[in-house]
Amino acid sequence: MKKRLPVFSLRILGLGFLVAGFFCGEVMLLAPAYAAAAPDKSLSAILERISTAAEDVVTVSSRMEQEKHLRVFDEVLKASGRFAFQRPDCWRWELAKPVKSGLAVCGGHGRRWHENGGEVKQFKLADEPWLQHFAAQVTA
């Protein structure tokens, strides 16, 4: 029997996918080039060079595919979609599968949508403490 994850859990999982995808993607894109070229192979020196190179990056976007292995489910939970970030404080997370849903934030305002929910819902970041914390991490 196929087990379905509740909608609210998918939203929480998706947010985790975005964080992991964004930070892993940035390091994976920049680290190999700097590690190969860096005469000083220490981790702190490599991270400093990546940080310096990333200062000029204005936008980052990518497709994402994630798998979640949970003991409570026999099947692996899979999700795919896109994420994007634009300096200084705009970001978007959007799932295409298993359900179409998303979240976009720019400044102190955001929108969220879900294929089963109908309309796009507006919100203020100040009214969403967990998103405020996430936004602070993404835009740091």
NORVEN-V264718 format. One record per residue. N is the residue number from 1. NEAR is the number of other ideal C-beta (glycine too) atoms within 12 Angstrom. Layout:
# NORVEN-V264718
<<N & NEAR> <N & NEAR>>
This chain:
# NORVEN-V264718
<<1 & 6> <2 & 9> <3 & 14> <4 & 14> <5 & 24> <6 & 14> <7 & 21> <8 & 16> <9 & 22> <10 & 32> <11 & 31> <12 & 24> <13 & 31> <14 & 40> <15 & 36> <16 & 26> <17 & 37> <18 & 40> <19 & 28> <20 & 26> <21 & 34> <22 & 33> <23 & 25> <24 & 21> <25 & 26> <26 & 26> <27 & 24> <28 & 18> <29 & 20> <30 & 28> <31 & 24> <32 & 14> <33 & 15> <34 & 27> <35 & 20> <36 & 12> <37 & 16> <38 & 22> <39 & 11> <40 & 14> <41 & 15> <42 & 13> <43 & 15> <44 & 12> <45 & 17> <46 & 24> <47 & 21> <48 & 17> <49 & 26> <50 & 26> <51 & 19> <52 & 15> <53 & 20> <54 & 25> <55 & 12> <56 & 11> <57 & 20> <58 & 13> <59 & 18> <60 & 30> <61 & 24> <62 & 27> <63 & 18> <64 & 33> <65 & 23> <66 & 30> <67 & 16> <68 & 23> <69 & 13> <70 & 15> <71 & 9> <72 & 11> <73 & 18> <74 & 11> <75 & 17> <76 & 16> <77 & 31> <78 & 24> <79 & 36> <80 & 22> <81 & 31> <82 & 29> <83 & 40> <84 & 28> <85 & 34> <86 & 20> <87 & 18> <88 & 16> <89 & 22> <90 & 27> <91 & 37> <92 & 32> <93 & 42> <94 & 33> <95 & 38> <96 & 22> <97 & 21> <98 & 28> <99 & 28> <100 & 20> <101 & 34> <102 & 32> <103 & 39> <104 & 30> <105 & 35> <106 & 23> <107 & 16> <108 & 18> <109 & 21> <110 & 29> <111 & 26> <112 & 29> <113 & 25> <114 & 24> <115 & 19> <116 & 16> <117 & 18> <118 & 8> <119 & 11> <120 & 16> <121 & 20> <122 & 18> <123 & 22> <124 & 18> <125 & 29> <126 & 14> <127 & 14> <128 & 23> <129 & 13> <130 & 17> <131 & 31> <132 & 20> <133 & 15> <134 & 27> <135 & 34> <136 & 16> <137 & 20> <138 & 33> <139 & 23> <140 & 17>>
